[in-house]
């Protein structure tokens, strides 16, 4: 039981995108009879819009996704950091910003 998400790189993922992918995947899976004699439930979803990541599962699920980290106080003269989510620990969120890992408290 593993969650996967549909994501458009340059635009927001729409309900129509999810619907088209669901139909295409269902047809392909049915054609291969990958679970002979068994039924399955296929759910297609997107990562959501403006999700706030809070739990360890959130950070694991969205690793390598584009993120915007906003701080209440400036850090290195910035309050907003755009990049790709790398990880988090007890003290920092790690974001890959143009090939360089930035540690944000």
Residue frames relative to the residue before (quaternion, step in Angstrom):
aa qw qx qy qz dx dy dz
X 1.0000 0.0000 0.0000 0.0000 0.00 0.00 0.00
X 0.1786 0.7984 -0.5457 0.1814 3.58 0.13 1.28
X 0.3560 -0.7353 0.5400 0.2025 3.55 -0.88 0.98
X 0.0263 -0.7516 0.6590 0.0107 3.53 -1.07 0.84
X 0.2287 -0.7935 0.5530 0.1110 3.58 -1.07 0.66
X 0.3876 -0.6703 0.5834 0.2451 3.52 -1.24 0.61
X 0.0806 0.8062 -0.5819 0.0701 3.57 -0.82 0.94
X 0.2888 -0.7100 0.6183 0.1738 3.53 -0.98 0.93
X 0.4599 -0.7068 0.4610 0.2764 3.58 -0.91 0.82
X 0.8147 0.2793 -0.1295 0.4914 3.58 0.79 -0.95
X 0.7739 0.2450 -0.1489 0.5647 3.60 1.21 -0.28
X 0.6190 -0.5154 0.4219 0.4162 3.56 -1.30 0.13
X 0.4487 -0.6547 0.5357 0.2883 3.56 -1.11 0.70
X 0.2206 -0.7967 0.5535 0.1011 3.56 -0.82 1.02
X 0.6603 -0.4695 0.4001 0.4283 3.54 -1.33 0.18
X 0.6187 0.5463 -0.3342 0.4551 3.58 1.06 -0.74
X 0.6147 0.5377 -0.3435 0.4637 3.63 1.02 -0.76
X 0.6706 0.4954 -0.2924 0.4684 3.56 0.91 -0.95
X 0.6475 0.5284 -0.3110 0.4526 3.56 0.99 -0.86
X 0.6602 0.5039 -0.3022 0.4678 3.59 0.92 -0.92
X 0.6657 0.4936 -0.3041 0.4699 3.59 0.93 -0.87
X 0.6301 0.5405 -0.3282 0.4507 3.58 0.98 -0.84
X 0.6646 0.4998 -0.2999 0.4675 3.58 0.91 -0.93
X 0.6779 0.4924 -0.2981 0.4573 3.59 0.86 -0.95
X 0.6700 0.4896 -0.3026 0.4689 3.59 0.93 -0.85
X 0.6313 0.5378 -0.3310 0.4502 3.59 0.96 -0.84
X 0.6635 0.4994 -0.3036 0.4672 3.58 0.91 -0.91
X 0.6733 0.4927 -0.2999 0.4626 3.59 0.91 -0.88
X 0.6733 0.4876 -0.3005 0.4676 3.59 0.92 -0.87
X 0.6511 0.5102 -0.3172 0.4639 3.59 0.97 -0.80
X 0.6476 0.5311 -0.3164 0.4453 3.59 1.03 -0.79
X 0.7190 0.4271 -0.2576 0.4840 3.61 1.04 -0.65
X 0.2435 -0.7860 0.5241 0.2194 3.60 1.27 -0.32
X 0.0696 0.8681 -0.4864 0.0712 3.55 0.92 1.00
X 0.7432 0.2195 -0.1717 0.6082 3.62 1.23 -0.33
X 0.1973 -0.8330 0.5007 0.1281 3.60 0.40 1.18
X 0.8612 0.1079 -0.1050 0.4855 3.54 -0.84 1.06
X 0.6745 0.4600 -0.2965 0.4955 3.60 1.25 0.08
X 0.3808 -0.6963 0.5570 0.2449 3.54 -1.19 0.57
X 0.1119 -0.7773 0.6145 0.0750 3.56 -1.24 0.43
X 0.2862 -0.7153 0.6070 0.1948 3.52 -1.31 0.36
X 0.1370 -0.7891 0.5971 0.0452 3.56 -0.66 1.14
X 0.0211 -0.7837 0.6206 -0.0149 3.56 -0.74 1.09
X 0.1034 -0.7831 0.6125 0.0282 3.56 -0.78 1.06
X 0.0838 0.8001 -0.5879 0.0845 3.57 -0.81 1.01
X 0.4032 -0.6751 0.5581 0.2649 3.52 -1.33 0.26
X 0.6485 -0.5378 0.3541 0.4061 3.61 -1.18 0.27
X 0.5386 -0.6137 0.4253 0.3904 3.59 1.14 -0.33
X 0.4345 -0.6809 0.5292 0.2599 3.51 -1.31 0.33
X 0.8663 -0.0019 -0.0211 0.4991 3.56 -0.93 0.95
X 0.1864 0.7896 -0.5563 0.1794 3.56 0.90 0.91
X 0.2843 -0.7162 0.6089 0.1885 3.56 -1.09 0.75
X 0.2819 -0.7671 0.5547 0.1560 3.57 -0.62 1.12
X 0.0236 -0.8334 0.5515 -0.0272 3.56 -0.76 1.03
X 0.7707 0.3575 -0.1924 0.4911 3.58 0.83 -0.94
X 0.6600 -0.4754 0.3908 0.4309 3.55 -1.30 0.27
X 0.6293 0.5420 -0.3339 0.4458 3.59 1.00 -0.82
X 0.6145 0.5445 -0.3443 0.4555 3.60 1.01 -0.80
X 0.7017 0.4716 -0.2771 0.4566 3.57 0.82 -1.00
X 0.6402 0.4972 -0.3266 0.4861 3.59 1.07 -0.65
X 0.6592 0.5275 -0.3038 0.4416 3.58 0.91 -0.95
X 0.7904 0.3335 -0.1594 0.4885 3.58 0.89 -0.93
X 0.2919 0.7443 -0.5383 0.2664 3.60 1.20 0.41
X 0.8199 0.2020 -0.2107 0.4925 3.57 -1.02 0.96
X 0.5330 0.5890 -0.4263 0.4327 3.60 1.26 0.21
X 0.5555 -0.5727 0.4670 0.3813 3.59 -1.18 0.46
X 0.0009 -0.7993 0.5999 -0.0346 3.58 -0.94 0.92
X 0.1961 -0.6954 0.6668 0.1826 3.48 -1.42 0.25
X 0.1280 -0.7741 0.6180 0.0499 3.56 -0.71 1.12
X 0.1022 -0.7945 0.5982 0.0229 3.55 -0.79 1.08
X 0.1778 -0.7847 0.5876 0.0861 3.58 -0.88 0.98
X 0.5065 -0.6506 0.4657 0.3214 3.57 -1.10 0.62
X 0.7482 0.2438 -0.1530 0.5978 3.58 1.15 -0.63
X 0.5599 -0.6064 0.4296 0.3664 3.62 -1.00 0.66
X 0.0830 -0.7464 0.6590 0.0406 3.53 -1.13 0.80
X 0.8130 -0.0676 -0.0374 0.5771 3.56 -0.56 1.22
X 0.6819 -0.5338 0.2426 0.4373 3.52 1.03 1.05
X 0.6655 0.4529 -0.3161 0.5021 3.60 1.21 0.35
X 0.2016 -0.7627 0.5969 0.1462 3.55 -1.23 0.49
X 0.7441 0.2849 -0.1978 0.5710 3.59 1.28 -0.06
X 0.0657 -0.7945 0.6034 -0.0183 3.53 -0.89 1.05
X 0.1165 -0.7860 0.6059 0.0386 3.58 -0.68 1.11
X 0.3266 0.7284 -0.5568 0.2294 3.54 -0.98 0.84
X 0.5996 -0.5241 0.4478 0.4065 3.53 -1.25 -0.55
X 0.4721 -0.6913 0.4689 0.2816 3.56 -0.80 1.01
X 0.1922 -0.7842 0.5835 0.0867 3.55 -0.84 1.04
X 0.7133 -0.3402 0.2617 0.5541 3.59 0.71 -1.09
X 0.1978 -0.7334 0.6167 0.2065 3.52 -1.36 -0.23
X 0.1092 -0.7494 0.6437 0.1100 3.52 -1.31 0.35
X 0.7857 -0.3383 0.2132 0.4720 3.60 -1.20 -0.29
X 0.7864 0.3438 -0.1616 0.4872 3.58 1.12 -0.60
X 0.8254 0.1953 -0.0479 0.5275 3.60 1.04 -0.72
X 0.2557 -0.6483 0.6793 0.2297 3.48 -1.46 0.29
X 0.2209 -0.7866 0.5682 0.0978 3.56 -0.84 1.00
X 0.0284 -0.8023 0.5944 -0.0476 3.55 -0.70 1.18
X 0.3304 -0.7078 0.5875 0.2114 3.55 -0.98 0.87
X 0.0254 -0.8033 0.5926 -0.0544 3.53 -0.45 1.28
X 0.8242 -0.1879 0.0612 0.5307 3.56 -0.30 1.34
X 0.7696 -0.3862 0.1828 0.4745 3.56 0.87 1.03
X 0.6979 0.4150 -0.2614 0.5219 3.58 1.26 -0.03
X 0.3770 -0.7278 0.5251 0.2289 3.60 -0.84 0.96
X 0.1288 -0.7738 0.6191 0.0358 3.55 -0.85 1.10
X 0.2484 -0.7492 0.6000 0.1303 3.58 -0.89 1.03
X 0.0626 -0.8127 0.5792 -0.0096 3.56 -0.56 1.19
X 0.3561 -0.7632 0.4927 0.2192 3.60 -0.62 1.08
